[in-house]
Amino acid sequence: MTGLDCDELVELVTSYLEGRLDRDTERRFNEHLAACDGCDRYLDQFRQTISVLGDDGRRRLAAVSWPFPRACCCWCNDPARS
């Protein structure tokens, strides 16, 4: 199984925070976070937003498709890796 790219990580953030990822996907998620400052910041911002909004905010955030700013992306957005 290959690592996650930033787009895949963004799609999995809510499941990750709710502990609903299988072991392999969670491992790949964490490996990507360790290598990607942009996604690490994205997850931190997501956690902060949930903290401010509370449980109701968490439910509303889960229903929203969050665009990920590609400009702050990491190694997986590097053309040399393609």
mmCIF file as gemmi writes it, N, C-alpha and C atoms, coordinates in Angstrom:
data_model
loop_
_atom_site.group_PDB
_atom_site.id
_atom_site.type_symbol
_atom_site.label_atom_id
_atom_site.label_alt_id
_atom_site.label_comp_id
_atom_site.label_asym_id
_atom_site.label_entity_id
_atom_site.label_seq_id
_atom_site.pdbx_PDB_ins_code
_atom_site.Cartn_x
_atom_site.Cartn_y
_atom_site.Cartn_z
_atom_site.occupancy
_atom_site.B_iso_or_equiv
_atom_site.pdbx_formal_charge
_atom_site.auth_seq_id
_atom_site.auth_asym_id
_atom_site.pdbx_PDB_model_num
ATOM 1 N N . MET Axp A 1 ? 0.853 -1.17 0 1 0 ? 1 A 1
ATOM 2 C CA . MET Axp A 1 ? 0 0 0 1 0 ? 1 A 1
ATOM 3 C C . MET Axp A 1 ? 0.9 1.235 0 1 0 ? 1 A 1
ATOM 4 N N . THR Axp A 2 ? 0.542 2.208 -0.816 1 0 ? 2 A 1
ATOM 5 C CA . THR Axp A 2 ? 1.345 3.427 -0.916 1 0 ? 2 A 1
ATOM 6 C C . THR Axp A 2 ? 0.914 4.458 0.115 1 0 ? 2 A 1
ATOM 7 N N . GLY Axp A 3 ? 1.724 5.492 0.249 1 0 ? 3 A 1
ATOM 8 C CA . GLY Axp A 3 ? 1.408 6.568 1.184 1 0 ? 3 A 1
ATOM 9 C C . GLY Axp A 3 ? 0.265 7.421 0.674 1 0 ? 3 A 1
ATOM 10 N N . LEU Axp A 4 ? -0.254 8.233 1.553 1 0 ? 4 A 1
ATOM 11 C CA . LEU Axp A 4 ? -1.335 9.156 1.208 1 0 ? 4 A 1
ATOM 12 C C . LEU Axp A 4 ? -0.763 10.411 0.578 1 0 ? 4 A 1
ATOM 13 N N . ASP Axp A 5 ? -1.534 11.021 -0.331 1 0 ? 5 A 1
ATOM 14 C CA . ASP Axp A 5 ? -1.178 12.361 -0.762 1 0 ? 5 A 1
ATOM 15 C C . ASP Axp A 5 ? -2.044 13.343 0.027 1 0 ? 5 A 1
ATOM 16 N N . CYS Axp A 6 ? -1.809 14.614 -0.165 1 0 ? 6 A 1
ATOM 17 C CA . CYS Axp A 6 ? -2.499 15.639 0.628 1 0 ? 6 A 1
ATOM 18 C C . CYS Axp A 6 ? -4.014 15.597 0.424 1 0 ? 6 A 1
ATOM 19 N N . ASP Axp A 7 ? -4.447 15.399 -0.807 1 0 ? 7 A 1
ATOM 20 C CA . ASP Axp A 7 ? -5.89 15.346 -1.069 1 0 ? 7 A 1
ATOM 21 C C . ASP Axp A 7 ? -6.548 14.196 -0.316 1 0 ? 7 A 1
ATOM 22 N N . GLU Axp A 8 ? -5.897 13.051 -0.298 1 0 ? 8 A 1
ATOM 23 C CA . GLU Axp A 8 ? -6.449 11.903 0.429 1 0 ? 8 A 1
ATOM 24 C C . GLU Axp A 8 ? -6.495 12.175 1.93 1 0 ? 8 A 1
ATOM 25 N N . LEU Axp A 9 ? -5.45 12.792 2.447 1 0 ? 9 A 1
ATOM 26 C CA . LEU Axp A 9 ? -5.426 13.105 3.873 1 0 ? 9 A 1
ATOM 27 C C . LEU Axp A 9 ? -6.589 14.024 4.244 1 0 ? 9 A 1
ATOM 28 N N . VAL Axp A 10 ? -6.811 15.053 3.444 1 0 ? 10 A 1
ATOM 29 C CA . VAL Axp A 10 ? -7.898 15.994 3.722 1 0 ? 10 A 1
ATOM 30 C C . VAL Axp A 10 ? -9.237 15.264 3.774 1 0 ? 10 A 1
ATOM 31 N N . GLU Axp A 11 ? -9.445 14.319 2.88 1 0 ? 11 A 1
ATOM 32 C CA . GLU Axp A 11 ? -10.697 13.557 2.861 1 0 ? 11 A 1
ATOM 33 C C . GLU Axp A 11 ? -10.87 12.696 4.113 1 0 ? 11 A 1
ATOM 34 N N . LEU Axp A 12 ? -9.76 12.334 4.758 1 0 ? 12 A 1
ATOM 35 C CA . LEU Axp A 12 ? -9.805 11.42 5.9 1 0 ? 12 A 1
ATOM 36 C C . LEU Axp A 12 ? -9.719 12.107 7.265 1 0 ? 12 A 1
ATOM 37 N N . VAL Axp A 13 ? -9.576 13.424 7.299 1 0 ? 13 A 1
ATOM 38 C CA . VAL Axp A 13 ? -9.346 14.129 8.562 1 0 ? 13 A 1
ATOM 39 C C . VAL Axp A 13 ? -10.426 13.834 9.599 1 0 ? 13 A 1
ATOM 40 N N . THR Axp A 14 ? -11.68 13.938 9.234 1 0 ? 14 A 1
ATOM 41 C CA . THR Axp A 14 ? -12.756 13.72 10.2 1 0 ? 14 A 1
ATOM 42 C C . THR Axp A 14 ? -12.726 12.287 10.726 1 0 ? 14 A 1
ATOM 43 N N . SER Axp A 15 ? -12.56 11.325 9.842 1 0 ? 15 A 1
ATOM 44 C CA . SER Axp A 15 ? -12.483 9.925 10.28 1 0 ? 15 A 1
ATOM 45 C C . SER Axp A 15 ? -11.287 9.706 11.201 1 0 ? 15 A 1
ATOM 46 N N . TYR Axp A 16 ? -10.172 10.344 10.888 1 0 ? 16 A 1
ATOM 47 C CA . TYR Axp A 16 ? -8.981 10.241 11.73 1 0 ? 16 A 1
ATOM 48 C C . TYR Axp A 16 ? -9.269 10.773 13.13 1 0 ? 16 A 1
ATOM 49 N N . LEU Axp A 17 ? -9.848 11.956 13.207 1 0 ? 17 A 1
ATOM 50 C CA . LEU Axp A 17 ? -10.118 12.568 14.506 1 0 ? 17 A 1
ATOM 51 C C . LEU Axp A 17 ? -11.148 11.784 15.316 1 0 ? 17 A 1
ATOM 52 N N . GLU Axp A 18 ? -12.017 11.071 14.63 1 0 ? 18 A 1
ATOM 53 C CA . GLU Axp A 18 ? -13.034 10.268 15.306 1 0 ? 18 A 1
ATOM 54 C C . GLU Axp A 18 ? -12.574 8.834 15.563 1 0 ? 18 A 1
ATOM 55 N N . GLY Axp A 19 ? -11.329 8.514 15.19 1 0 ? 19 A 1
ATOM 56 C CA . GLY Axp A 19 ? -10.783 7.177 15.428 1 0 ? 19 A 1
ATOM 57 C C . GLY Axp A 19 ? -11.419 6.095 14.574 1 0 ? 19 A 1
ATOM 58 N N . ARG Axp A 20 ? -11.872 6.446 13.369 1 0 ? 20 A 1
ATOM 59 C CA . ARG Axp A 20 ? -12.571 5.485 12.521 1 0 ? 20 A 1
ATOM 60 C C . ARG Axp A 20 ? -11.729 4.936 11.375 1 0 ? 20 A 1
ATOM 61 N N . LEU Axp A 21 ? -10.429 5.211 11.361 1 0 ? 21 A 1
ATOM 62 C CA . LEU Axp A 21 ? -9.575 4.675 10.303 1 0 ? 21 A 1
ATOM 63 C C . LEU Axp A 21 ? -9.079 3.286 10.681 1 0 ? 21 A 1
ATOM 64 N N . ASP Axp A 22 ? -8.931 2.423 9.681 1 0 ? 22 A 1
ATOM 65 C CA . ASP Axp A 22 ? -8.317 1.124 9.958 1 0 ? 22 A 1
ATOM 66 C C . ASP Axp A 22 ? -6.828 1.355 10.247 1 0 ? 22 A 1
ATOM 67 N N . ARG Axp A 23 ? -6.172 0.361 10.8 1 0 ? 23 A 1
ATOM 68 C CA . ARG Axp A 23 ? -4.781 0.509 11.252 1 0 ? 23 A 1
ATOM 69 C C . ARG Axp A 23 ? -3.848 0.948 10.13 1 0 ? 23 A 1
ATOM 70 N N . ASP Axp A 24 ? -3.979 0.328 8.961 1 0 ? 24 A 1
ATOM 71 C CA . ASP Axp A 24 ? -3.081 0.653 7.858 1 0 ? 24 A 1
ATOM 72 C C . ASP Axp A 24 ? -3.289 2.093 7.391 1 0 ? 24 A 1
ATOM 73 N N . THR Axp A 25 ? -4.529 2.507 7.262 1 0 ? 25 A 1
ATOM 74 C CA . THR Axp A 25 ? -4.807 3.874 6.821 1 0 ? 25 A 1
ATOM 75 C C . THR Axp A 25 ? -4.345 4.874 7.865 1 0 ? 25 A 1
ATOM 76 N N . GLU Axp A 26 ? -4.541 4.566 9.138 1 0 ? 26 A 1
ATOM 77 C CA . GLU Axp A 26 ? -4.069 5.459 10.196 1 0 ? 26 A 1
ATOM 78 C C . GLU Axp A 26 ? -2.547 5.574 10.175 1 0 ? 26 A 1
ATOM 79 N N . ARG Axp A 27 ? -1.864 4.469 9.94 1 0 ? 27 A 1
ATOM 80 C CA . ARG Axp A 27 ? -0.398 4.48 9.842 1 0 ? 27 A 1
ATOM 81 C C . ARG Axp A 27 ? 0.042 5.375 8.683 1 0 ? 27 A 1
ATOM 82 N N . ARG Axp A 28 ? -0.59 5.206 7.519 1 0 ? 28 A 1
ATOM 83 C CA . ARG Axp A 28 ? -0.258 6.024 6.351 1 0 ? 28 A 1
ATOM 84 C C . ARG Axp A 28 ? -0.572 7.501 6.596 1 0 ? 28 A 1
ATOM 85 N N . PHE Axp A 29 ? -1.681 7.78 7.291 1 0 ? 29 A 1
ATOM 86 C CA . PHE Axp A 29 ? -2.068 9.139 7.648 1 0 ? 29 A 1
ATOM 87 C C . PHE Axp A 29 ? -0.978 9.772 8.511 1 0 ? 29 A 1
ATOM 88 N N . ASN Axp A 30 ? -0.556 9.057 9.553 1 0 ? 30 A 1
ATOM 89 C CA . ASN Axp A 30 ? 0.472 9.566 10.462 1 0 ? 30 A 1
ATOM 90 C C . ASN Axp A 30 ? 1.828 9.733 9.777 1 0 ? 30 A 1
ATOM 91 N N . GLU Axp A 31 ? 2.168 8.826 8.879 1 0 ? 31 A 1
ATOM 92 C CA . GLU Axp A 31 ? 3.42 8.955 8.129 1 0 ? 31 A 1
ATOM 93 C C . GLU Axp A 31 ? 3.39 10.22 7.269 1 0 ? 31 A 1
ATOM 94 N N . HIS Axp A 32 ? 2.259 10.472 6.64 1 0 ? 32 A 1
ATOM 95 C CA . HIS Axp A 32 ? 2.146 11.673 5.819 1 0 ? 32 A 1
ATOM 96 C C . HIS Axp A 32 ? 2.265 12.924 6.688 1 0 ? 32 A 1
ATOM 97 N N . LEU Axp A 33 ? 1.583 12.935 7.836 1 0 ? 33 A 1
ATOM 98 C CA . LEU Axp A 33 ? 1.671 14.09 8.744 1 0 ? 33 A 1
ATOM 99 C C . LEU Axp A 33 ? 3.116 14.355 9.165 1 0 ? 33 A 1
ATOM 100 N N . ALA Axp A 34 ? 3.86 13.302 9.425 1 0 ? 34 A 1
ATOM 101 C CA . ALA Axp A 34 ? 5.242 13.453 9.872 1 0 ? 34 A 1
ATOM 102 C C . ALA Axp A 34 ? 6.122 14.084 8.794 1 0 ? 34 A 1
ATOM 103 N N . ALA Axp A 35 ? 5.739 13.897 7.532 1 0 ? 35 A 1
ATOM 104 C CA . ALA Axp A 35 ? 6.547 14.399 6.424 1 0 ? 35 A 1
ATOM 105 C C . ALA Axp A 35 ? 6.011 15.685 5.809 1 0 ? 35 A 1
ATOM 106 N N . CYS Axp A 36 ? 4.827 16.111 6.198 1 0 ? 36 A 1
ATOM 107 C CA . CYS Axp A 36 ? 4.162 17.22 5.499 1 0 ? 36 A 1
ATOM 108 C C . CYS Axp A 36 ? 3.75 18.322 6.477 1 0 ? 36 A 1
ATOM 109 N N . ASP Axp A 37 ? 4.504 19.404 6.488 1 0 ? 37 A 1
ATOM 110 C CA . ASP Axp A 37 ? 4.172 20.519 7.372 1 0 ? 37 A 1
ATOM 111 C C . ASP Axp A 37 ? 2.823 21.137 7.019 1 0 ? 37 A 1
ATOM 112 N N . GLY Axp A 38 ? 2.481 21.198 5.736 1 0 ? 38 A 1
ATOM 113 C CA . GLY Axp A 38 ? 1.206 21.782 5.316 1 0 ? 38 A 1
ATOM 114 C C . GLY Axp A 38 ? 0.019 21.01 5.867 1 0 ? 38 A 1
ATOM 115 N N . CYS Axp A 39 ? 0.064 19.698 5.775 1 0 ? 39 A 1
ATOM 116 C CA . CYS Axp A 39 ? -1.037 18.878 6.287 1 0 ? 39 A 1
ATOM 117 C C . CYS Axp A 39 ? -1.062 18.881 7.807 1 0 ? 39 A 1
ATOM 118 N N . ASP Axp A 40 ? 0.106 18.94 8.416 1 0 ? 40 A 1
ATOM 119 C CA . ASP Axp A 40 ? 0.166 19.024 9.877 1 0 ? 40 A 1
ATOM 120 C C . ASP Axp A 40 ? -0.508 20.316 10.35 1 0 ? 40 A 1
ATOM 121 N N . ARG Axp A 41 ? -0.235 21.418 9.667 1 0 ? 41 A 1
ATOM 122 C CA . ARG Axp A 41 ? -0.89 22.693 10.002 1 0 ? 41 A 1
ATOM 123 C C . ARG Axp A 41 ? -2.39 22.614 9.745 1 0 ? 41 A 1
ATOM 124 N N . TYR Axp A 42 ? -2.775 21.984 8.638 1 0 ? 42 A 1
ATOM 125 C CA . TYR Axp A 42 ? -4.191 21.832 8.305 1 0 ? 42 A 1
ATOM 126 C C . TYR Axp A 42 ? -4.922 21.071 9.414 1 0 ? 42 A 1
ATOM 127 N N . LEU Axp A 43 ? -4.348 19.959 9.869 1 0 ? 43 A 1
ATOM 128 C CA . LEU Axp A 43 ? -4.961 19.171 10.932 1 0 ? 43 A 1
ATOM 129 C C . LEU Axp A 43 ? -5.042 19.988 12.221 1 0 ? 43 A 1
ATOM 130 N N . ASP Axp A 44 ? -3.99 20.721 12.538 1 0 ? 44 A 1
ATOM 131 C CA . ASP Axp A 44 ? -4 21.559 13.738 1 0 ? 44 A 1
ATOM 132 C C . ASP Axp A 44 ? -5.101 22.618 13.652 1 0 ? 44 A 1
ATOM 133 N N . GLN Axp A 45 ? -5.24 23.257 12.502 1 0 ? 45 A 1
ATOM 134 C CA . GLN Axp A 45 ? -6.293 24.255 12.319 1 0 ? 45 A 1
ATOM 135 C C . GLN Axp A 45 ? -7.678 23.621 12.427 1 0 ? 45 A 1
ATOM 136 N N . PHE Axp A 46 ? -7.829 22.435 11.897 1 0 ? 46 A 1
ATOM 137 C CA . PHE Axp A 46 ? -9.094 21.72 11.973 1 0 ? 46 A 1
ATOM 138 C C . PHE Axp A 46 ? -9.437 21.427 13.436 1 0 ? 46 A 1
ATOM 139 N N . ARG Axp A 47 ? -8.445 20.959 14.193 1 0 ? 47 A 1
ATOM 140 C CA . ARG Axp A 47 ? -8.654 20.687 15.621 1 0 ? 47 A 1
ATOM 141 C C . ARG Axp A 47 ? -9.025 21.965 16.384 1 0 ? 47 A 1
ATOM 142 N N . GLN Axp A 48 ? -8.35 23.059 16.082 1 0 ? 48 A 1
ATOM 143 C CA . GLN Axp A 48 ? -8.656 24.328 16.738 1 0 ? 48 A 1
ATOM 144 C C . GLN Axp A 48 ? -10.075 24.787 16.42 1 0 ? 48 A 1
ATOM 145 N N . THR Axp A 49 ? -10.482 24.618 15.175 1 0 ? 49 A 1
ATOM 146 C CA . THR Axp A 49 ? -11.84 25 14.775 1 0 ? 49 A 1
ATOM 147 C C . THR Axp A 49 ? -12.871 24.185 15.53 1 0 ? 49 A 1
ATOM 148 N N . ILE Axp A 50 ? -12.649 22.886 15.632 1 0 ? 50 A 1
ATOM 149 C CA . ILE Axp A 50 ? -13.56 22.016 16.375 1 0 ? 50 A 1
ATOM 150 C C . ILE Axp A 50 ? -13.598 22.428 17.843 1 0 ? 50 A 1
ATOM 151 N N . SER Axp A 51 ? -12.452 22.766 18.378 1 0 ? 51 A 1
ATOM 152 C CA . SER Axp A 51 ? -12.38 23.181 19.776 1 0 ? 51 A 1
ATOM 153 C C . SER Axp A 51 ? -13.238 24.42 20.027 1 0 ? 51 A 1
ATOM 154 N N . VAL Axp A 52 ? -13.213 25.348 19.099 1 0 ? 52 A 1
ATOM 155 C CA . VAL Axp A 52 ? -13.992 26.579 19.244 1 0 ? 52 A 1
ATOM 156 C C . VAL Axp A 52 ? -15.48 26.314 19.037 1 0 ? 52 A 1
ATOM 157 N N . LEU Axp A 53 ? -15.813 25.486 18.062 1 0 ? 53 A 1
ATOM 158 C CA . LEU Axp A 53 ? -17.218 25.253 17.718 1 0 ? 53 A 1
ATOM 159 C C . LEU Axp A 53 ? -17.904 24.198 18.577 1 0 ? 53 A 1
ATOM 160 N N . GLY Axp A 54 ? -17.14 23.305 19.206 1 0 ? 54 A 1
ATOM 161 C CA . GLY Axp A 54 ? -17.734 22.254 20.028 1 0 ? 54 A 1
ATOM 162 C C . GLY Axp A 54 ? -18.293 21.114 19.192 1 0 ? 54 A 1
ATOM 163 N N . ASP Axp A 55 ? -19.082 20.237 19.821 1 0 ? 55 A 1
ATOM 164 C CA . ASP Axp A 55 ? -19.611 19.04 19.155 1 0 ? 55 A 1
ATOM 165 C C . ASP Axp A 55 ? -20.508 19.369 17.971 1 0 ? 55 A 1
ATOM 166 N N . ASP Axp A 56 ? -21.339 20.393 18.098 1 0 ? 56 A 1
ATOM 167 C CA . ASP Axp A 56 ? -22.199 20.771 16.981 1 0 ? 56 A 1
ATOM 168 C C . ASP Axp A 56 ? -21.355 21.192 15.786 1 0 ? 56 A 1
ATOM 169 N N . GLY Axp A 57 ? -20.281 21.907 16.049 1 0 ? 57 A 1
ATOM 170 C CA . GLY Axp A 57 ? -19.372 22.318 14.981 1 0 ? 57 A 1
ATOM 171 C C . GLY Axp A 57 ? -18.703 21.135 14.32 1 0 ? 57 A 1
ATOM 172 N N . ARG Axp A 58 ? -18.367 20.13 15.111 1 0 ? 58 A 1
ATOM 173 C CA . ARG Axp A 58 ? -17.738 18.925 14.552 1 0 ? 58 A 1
ATOM 174 C C . ARG Axp A 58 ? -18.674 18.259 13.536 1 0 ? 58 A 1
ATOM 175 N N . ARG Axp A 59 ? -19.944 18.166 13.879 1 0 ? 59 A 1
ATOM 176 C CA . ARG Axp A 59 ? -20.907 17.548 12.951 1 0 ? 59 A 1
ATOM 177 C C . ARG Axp A 59 ? -21.038 18.374 11.686 1 0 ? 59 A 1
ATOM 178 N N . ARG Axp A 60 ? -21.081 19.696 11.829 1 0 ? 60 A 1
ATOM 179 C CA . ARG Axp A 60 ? -21.2 20.551 10.65 1 0 ? 60 A 1
ATOM 180 C C . ARG Axp A 60 ? -19.928 20.505 9.802 1 0 ? 60 A 1
ATOM 181 N N . LEU Axp A 61 ? -18.771 20.468 10.433 1 0 ? 61 A 1
ATOM 182 C CA . LEU Axp A 61 ? -17.52 20.397 9.683 1 0 ? 61 A 1
ATOM 183 C C . LEU Axp A 61 ? -17.401 19.099 8.907 1 0 ? 61 A 1
ATOM 184 N N . ALA Axp A 62 ? -17.914 18.023 9.457 1 0 ? 62 A 1
ATOM 185 C CA . ALA Axp A 62 ? -17.841 16.724 8.785 1 0 ? 62 A 1
ATOM 186 C C . ALA Axp A 62 ? -18.608 16.739 7.473 1 0 ? 62 A 1
ATOM 187 N N . ALA Axp A 63 ? -19.602 17.597 7.353 1 0 ? 63 A 1
ATOM 188 C CA . ALA Axp A 63 ? -20.432 17.66 6.146 1 0 ? 63 A 1
ATOM 189 C C . ALA Axp A 63 ? -19.863 18.598 5.085 1 0 ? 63 A 1
ATOM 190 N N . VAL Axp A 64 ? -18.81 19.317 5.418 1 0 ? 64 A 1
ATOM 191 C CA . VAL Axp A 64 ? -18.246 20.31 4.505 1 0 ? 64 A 1
ATOM 192 C C . VAL Axp A 64 ? -17.066 19.722 3.758 1 0 ? 64 A 1
ATOM 193 N N . SER Axp A 65 ? -16.967 20.023 2.48 1 0 ? 65 A 1
ATOM 194 C CA . SER Axp A 65 ? -15.794 19.641 1.708 1 0 ? 65 A 1
ATOM 195 C C . SER Axp A 65 ? -14.787 20.78 1.817 1 0 ? 65 A 1
ATOM 196 N N . TRP Axp A 66 ? -13.657 20.505 2.444 1 0 ? 66 A 1
ATOM 197 C CA . TRP Axp A 66 ? -12.652 21.545 2.695 1 0 ? 66 A 1
ATOM 198 C C . TRP Axp A 66 ? -11.599 21.551 1.609 1 0 ? 66 A 1
ATOM 199 N N . PRO Axp A 67 ? -11.474 22.663 0.906 1 0 ? 67 A 1
ATOM 200 C CA . PRO Axp A 67 ? -10.391 22.739 -0.08 1 0 ? 67 A 1
ATOM 201 C C . PRO Axp A 67 ? -9.055 22.863 0.634 1 0 ? 67 A 1
ATOM 202 N N . PHE Axp A 68 ? -8.071 22.177 0.144 1 0 ? 68 A 1
ATOM 203 C CA . PHE Axp A 68 ? -6.749 22.242 0.735 1 0 ? 68 A 1
ATOM 204 C C . PHE Axp A 68 ? -5.896 23.181 -0.098 1 0 ? 68 A 1
ATOM 205 N N . PRO Axp A 69 ? -5.3 24.175 0.516 1 0 ? 69 A 1
ATOM 206 C CA . PRO Axp A 69 ? -4.465 25.117 -0.242 1 0 ? 69 A 1
ATOM 207 C C . PRO Axp A 69 ? -3.206 24.432 -0.751 1 0 ? 69 A 1
ATOM 208 N N . ARG Axp A 70 ? -3.173 24.147 -2.028 1 0 ? 70 A 1
ATOM 209 C CA . ARG Axp A 70 ? -2.061 23.403 -2.628 1 0 ? 70 A 1
ATOM 210 C C . ARG Axp A 70 ? -0.721 24.115 -2.452 1 0 ? 70 A 1
ATOM 211 N N . ALA Axp A 71 ? -0.735 25.423 -2.347 1 0 ? 71 A 1
ATOM 212 C CA . ALA Axp A 71 ? 0.513 26.168 -2.235 1 0 ? 71 A 1
ATOM 213 C C . ALA Axp A 71 ? 1.279 25.82 -0.969 1 0 ? 71 A 1
ATOM 214 N N . CYS Axp A 72 ? 0.594 25.387 0.073 1 0 ? 72 A 1
ATOM 215 C CA . CYS Axp A 72 ? 1.306 25.074 1.313 1 0 ? 72 A 1
ATOM 216 C C . CYS Axp A 72 ? 1.596 23.588 1.416 1 0 ? 72 A 1
ATOM 217 N N . CYS Axp A 73 ? 1.42 22.893 0.341 1 0 ? 73 A 1
ATOM 218 C CA . CYS Axp A 73 ? 1.627 21.451 0.365 1 0 ? 73 A 1
ATOM 219 C C . CYS Axp A 73 ? 3.109 21.106 0.381 1 0 ? 73 A 1
ATOM 220 N N . CYS Axp A 74 ? 3.355 19.857 0.533 1 0 ? 74 A 1
ATOM 221 C CA . CYS Axp A 74 ? 4.672 19.339 0.855 1 0 ? 74 A 1
ATOM 222 C C . CYS Axp A 74 ? 5.307 18.549 -0.268 1 0 ? 74 A 1
ATOM 223 N N . TRP Axp A 75 ? 6.019 17.559 0.14 1 0 ? 75 A 1
ATOM 224 C CA . TRP Axp A 75 ? 6.753 16.664 -0.752 1 0 ? 75 A 1
ATOM 225 C C . TRP Axp A 75 ? 5.849 15.969 -1.751 1 0 ? 75 A 1
ATOM 226 N N . CYS Axp A 76 ? 4.604 15.692 -1.407 1 0 ? 76 A 1
ATOM 227 C CA . CYS Axp A 76 ? 3.755 14.941 -2.339 1 0 ? 76 A 1
ATOM 228 C C . CYS Axp A 76 ? 3.295 15.826 -3.487 1 0 ? 76 A 1
ATOM 229 N N . ASN Axp A 77 ? 3.487 17.129 -3.385 1 0 ? 77 A 1
ATOM 230 C CA . ASN Axp A 77 ? 3.137 18.047 -4.463 1 0 ? 77 A 1
ATOM 231 C C . ASN Axp A 77 ? 4.365 18.411 -5.288 1 0 ? 77 A 1
ATOM 232 N N . ASP Axp A 78 ? 5.491 17.79 -4.972 1 0 ? 78 A 1
ATOM 233 C CA . ASP Axp A 78 ? 6.744 18.053 -5.668 1 0 ? 78 A 1
ATOM 234 C C . ASP Axp A 78 ? 6.757 17.295 -6.988 1 0 ? 78 A 1
ATOM 235 N N . PRO Axp A 79 ? 6.862 18 -8.138 1 0 ? 79 A 1
ATOM 236 C CA . PRO Axp A 79 ? 6.881 17.329 -9.445 1 0 ? 79 A 1
ATOM 237 C C . PRO Axp A 79 ? 7.966 16.273 -9.575 1 0 ? 79 A 1
ATOM 238 N N . ALA Axp A 80 ? 9.054 16.413 -8.834 1 0 ? 80 A 1
ATOM 239 C CA . ALA Axp A 80 ? 10.119 15.437 -8.9 1 0 ? 80 A 1
ATOM 240 C C . ALA Axp A 80 ? 9.699 14.075 -8.379 1 0 ? 80 A 1
ATOM 241 N N . ARG Axp A 81 ? 8.645 14.021 -7.565 1 0 ? 81 A 1
ATOM 242 C CA . ARG Axp A 81 ? 8.163 12.757 -7.014 1 0 ? 81 A 1
ATOM 243 C C . ARG Axp A 81 ? 7.213 12.037 -7.962 1 0 ? 81 A 1
ATOM 244 N N . SER Axp A 82 ? 6.766 12.695 -9.035 1 0 ? 82 A 1
ATOM 245 C CA . SER Axp A 82 ? 5.789 12.09 -9.968 1 0 ? 82 A 1
ATOM 246 C C . SER Axp A 82 ? 6.417 11.024 -10.811 1 0 ? 82 A 1
